[in-house]
Amino acid sequence: MADITSTILAPFIPTLVANTALEILRNNIVLAKVVTKDSDVAAFNVGDTLNIPYPGTFVANDKAANTAVTLQVPTATTTSVVLNKHKEASFLLEDRGAALANQDVLRLYTEAAVIPIAEQIETDLFGLYTAFTNTTGVGGTNLNYATLVATRKLMNDNKVSKANRYLAISDKDEAALLSDTTMVPYFQYGNGNSLVDGNLPSIAGFKLLPSQLVPFATNTKNLAFDPGAIILATRGLPAAPAGSGANSAVVTDPISGLTLRSTVAYNASLLGVQVTIDVLYGVAKLRNEKAVVVLS
């Protein structure tokens, strides 16, 4: 049986890197997992604009016997998302054989390269808090249960579905909730002893998403939202030209909905294998009533 050499492996490495990168991205994101996604592997360019339709409002009509139903043509709206964020991380492995054959080396470098990309996507999503006008809480104080209840009521008033409500909270406020004496019985006895394992349960109908990337500008901007509040659009980038000496792969993660490209090529100037992982995306507000900035 012929040996599987690094030359034979080379065309498959970009796909391996891309899939590894997506797995790492998935494990290092909070908001990007749960907001609305619009992804495609088709090649787009930086600056392209996507016009994503959103259905209008329907009404419930009376149905009289022996009469036809009332067809409705609600006024649809579109949300424009500009693909203006092109983020990349690149590295070089000088030992070509090790770079292509040693998967542990590739994974270590890929993980280190992808984490800052994941953090940038999250930061851009969190930055949309400035687009939302609904607020609860008091800046400069710790998050408490009363604020969660007030946030819940506001979303109820806005007729936001109760099925998928999330609350991204800062480390400060995660600690405040865990140390809130009025909630100790709930954490300790009602939800798998959260005080011991540190995993916060759902509270007041919100699935809690602790994150170190929650913005702070004068005060903390926690974000309560339904997935329909925000859209994250990712698109593929063009494949490396044939005959260029580079191999590339564009893949979409079926779980997180993110699309990225990996490109692997031999760099003759630096005498090593160069790996680039990049992603093209845009973020935008979808519905104002589906999010609340929770101040603390």
C-alpha positions in Angstrom: 0.0 0.0 0.0 1.4 3.4 -0.9 2.2 5.8 1.9 -0.2 8.7 2.4 2.2 11.6 2.0 1.8 15.3 2.8 1.5 15.9 -1.0 -1.5 13.6 -1.2 -3.0 15.2 1.9 -2.5 18.8 0.8 -5.8 19.3 -1.1 -7.8 18.0 1.9 -6.1 20.3 4.5 -8.1 23.4 3.9 -11.4 21.6 4.5 -9.9 20.0 7.7 -8.7 23.4 8.9 -12.1 25.0 8.1 -14.1 22.3 9.9 -11.8 22.6 12.9 -12.1 26.3 12.9 -15.9 26.1 12.8 -15.9 23.8 15.8 -13.7 26.2 17.7 -15.8 29.2 16.7 -19.0 27.4 17.8 -17.5 26.8 21.2 -16.4 30.4 21.7 -19.5 32.3 20.7 -22.7 33.2 22.7 -24.8 35.6 20.7 -23.8 34.3 17.2 -25.3 30.9 18.1 -28.8 32.1 18.8 -29.5 35.3 16.8 -31.1 35.0 13.3 -28.6 33.8 10.7 -28.5 34.1 7.0 -25.6 32.1 5.5 -24.5 31.0 2.1 -21.3 29.4 0.7 -21.8 31.3 -2.6 -18.9 33.8 -3.2 -19.6 37.4 -2.2 -17.2 40.4 -1.9 -16.5 42.9 0.9 -19.1 45.7 0.7 -21.9 43.7 -0.9 -25.3 44.5 0.5 -28.0 41.8 1.3 -31.6 42.8 1.3 -33.3 40.3 3.6 -37.1 40.2 3.4 -39.2 40.2 6.6 -43.0 39.4 6.4 -45.5 42.0 7.3 -48.4 41.7 9.9 -51.4 39.4 9.3 -54.8 39.8 11.0 -57.3 37.2 12.0 -60.4 37.4 9.7 -63.9 36.1 10.4 -64.9 33.1 8.2 -68.5 33.0 7.2 -70.2 29.9 5.9 -70.1 29.4 2.2 -67.7 32.2 1.6 -64.1 32.3 0.5 -61.2 33.0 2.8 -59.7 36.5 2.8 -56.4 36.5 1.1 -53.9 39.0 2.7 -51.0 40.8 1.2 -49.2 42.3 4.2 -46.7 45.0 3.6 -43.3 43.3 3.8 -40.2 45.1 4.8 -36.5 44.4 4.1 -33.5 44.7 6.3 -30.3 45.7 4.6 -27.1 44.0 5.8 -23.8 45.2 4.5 -21.1 42.6 4.3 -18.5 45.1 5.6 -16.7 42.9 8.1 -13.9 40.8 6.7 -11.8 39.3 9.5 -8.8 37.1 9.1 -6.1 35.3 11.1 -3.0 33.8 9.4 0.0 31.8 10.6 3.0 30.1 9.1 4.4 26.7 9.8 7.9 26.3 8.4 8.0 22.5 8.5 5.8 21.6 5.6 5.6 18.0 6.4 4.6 18.6 10.0 2.2 21.3 8.9 0.3 18.9 6.7 0.6 15.6 8.5 0.5 16.5 12.1 -3.1 17.3 12.9 -2.3 18.2 16.5 -0.1 21.0 15.4 -2.7 22.3 12.9 -5.4 22.2 15.6 -3.3 24.1 18.1 -2.5 26.9 15.7 -6.0 26.9 14.3 -7.5 27.3 17.7 -5.2 30.2 18.6 -6.1 31.9 15.3 -9.8 31.4 15.4 -10.6 32.6 19.0 -9.9 36.3 18.2 -12.2 36.0 15.1 -15.0 34.6 17.3 -14.5 37.4 19.8 -14.7 40.0 17.1 -18.0 38.6 15.8 -19.4 38.6 19.3 -18.2 42.2 19.9 -19.8 43.4 16.7 -23.1 41.7 17.7 -23.0 43.2 21.2 -22.3 46.6 19.7 -25.8 46.6 18.2 -27.1 47.5 21.7 -26.9 51.1 20.6 -29.6 50.5 18.0 -32.2 49.4 20.5 -34.4 51.8 22.4 -36.0 49.7 25.1 -34.1 49.7 28.5 -34.6 48.4 32.0 -32.4 48.5 35.1 -30.2 51.1 36.7 -26.7 51.8 35.6 -24.0 51.4 38.2 -26.0 48.8 40.2 -25.9 45.0 40.2 -28.4 43.0 38.2 -31.2 41.6 40.4 -34.3 39.6 40.1 -36.6 42.6 40.2 -34.9 43.9 37.0 -35.3 40.5 35.3 -39.1 40.6 36.1 -39.3 44.2 34.8 -37.5 43.1 31.6 -39.8 40.1 31.2 -42.9 42.4 31.6 -41.6 44.8 28.9 -41.0 41.9 26.5 -44.5 40.5 27.3 -46.0 44.0 26.6 -44.1 44.0 23.2 -45.7 40.6 22.4 -42.3 38.8 22.1 -42.6 35.1 22.0 -41.8 33.4 25.3 -40.3 30.3 23.6 -36.7 31.6 23.0 -35.8 34.5 25.2 -32.1 35.0 26.1 -30.2 37.4 28.4 -26.5 37.9 27.8 -25.0 39.1 31.1 -21.6 40.3 32.2 -19.4 38.5 34.6 -20.2 41.1 37.2 -23.9 40.4 37.0 -23.5 36.7 36.9 -21.6 36.9 40.2 -24.3 39.2 41.6 -27.1 36.8 40.8 -25.2 33.9 42.2 -24.6 35.8 45.4 -28.1 37.3 45.7 -29.3 35.9 49.1 -32.9 36.1 48.0 -32.2 33.6 45.1 -30.0 31.1 47.0 -32.8 28.6 47.5 -33.7 28.8 43.8 -30.1 28.1 42.7 -29.4 25.5 45.4 -32.5 23.4 45.5 -34.6 24.1 42.5 -32.0 23.9 39.7 -29.4 21.2 40.1 -27.4 23.0 42.8 -26.2 25.9 40.7 -24.2 27.3 43.5 -21.9 24.3 43.4 -21.5 23.7 39.6 -21.7 27.5 38.7 -24.1 26.9 35.8 -26.9 29.5 35.9 -30.3 28.2 35.1 -33.1 30.0 33.2 -34.5 32.8 35.3 -37.7 34.7 34.8 -38.1 33.0 31.4 -34.6 34.0 30.1 -31.9 31.6 29.2 -28.8 33.2 30.7 -25.7 33.7 28.5 -22.7 34.9 30.6 -20.1 36.6 28.5 -16.9 38.6 29.1 -17.7 40.7 26.0 -20.9 42.4 27.3 -20.2 46.1 26.6 -19.4 48.7 29.2 -19.9 52.3 28.4 -20.5 54.4 31.6 -22.4 51.3 32.7 -22.9 47.7 31.8 -25.2 47.0 28.8 -26.6 43.5 29.3 -28.9 42.4 26.4 -32.2 40.6 26.7 -33.4 39.4 23.3 -35.4 37.1 21.1 -33.4 35.7 18.1 -35.6 37.9 15.8 -34.0 41.0 17.2 -30.6 40.7 15.4 -29.4 39.2 12.2 -25.9 37.9 11.5 -25.3 37.3 7.8 -22.2 35.4 6.7 -21.2 34.6 3.1 -18.5 32.6 1.4 -15.4 34.2 -0.2 -14.0 33.3 -3.6 -12.0 30.1 -3.8 -8.2 30.4 -4.5 -7.6 30.6 -8.3 -6.8 27.3 -10.0 -3.1 27.0 -10.6 -2.2 29.5 -8.0 -0.5 27.0 -5.7 -3.1 27.5 -3.0 -5.9 25.2 -1.8 -9.0 26.7 -0.2 -12.3 25.5 1.3 -15.5 27.4 2.1 -17.8 25.7 4.7 -20.9 26.5 6.7 -21.4 25.1 10.2 -24.9 23.5 10.3 -25.1 24.2 14.1 -24.0 27.8 14.4 -24.8 28.9 10.8 -21.4 30.6 10.4 -19.5 30.4 7.1 -15.8 30.7 6.8 -12.9 30.1 4.3 -9.6 28.5 4.9 -6.7 28.9 2.5 -3.5 26.9 2.6 -0.5 27.7 0.4 3.3 27.3 0.4 5.0 30.7 0.9 8.2 30.6 -1.1 9.5 33.8 0.6 9.1 32.5 4.1 9.7 28.8 3.3 6.7 27.5 5.1 3.0 26.6 4.8 0.8 29.7 5.3 -2.7 29.1 6.6 -5.3 31.9 6.5 -8.7 31.6 8.1 -11.2 34.4 7.2 -14.8 35.2 7.4 -17.1 37.8 5.6 -20.1 38.9 7.5 -22.4 41.7 8.5 -24.7 42.4 11.4 -27.9 44.4 11.7 -30.9 45.1 13.9 -34.0 43.3 12.8 -36.8 44.2 15.2 -36.5 46.9 17.9 -39.3 45.4 20.1 -37.5 42.1 20.4 -34.6 43.3 22.5 -34.1 45.2 25.7 -30.8 46.7 27.0 -30.6 45.8 30.7 -28.5 48.4 32.5 -26.4 47.6 35.5 
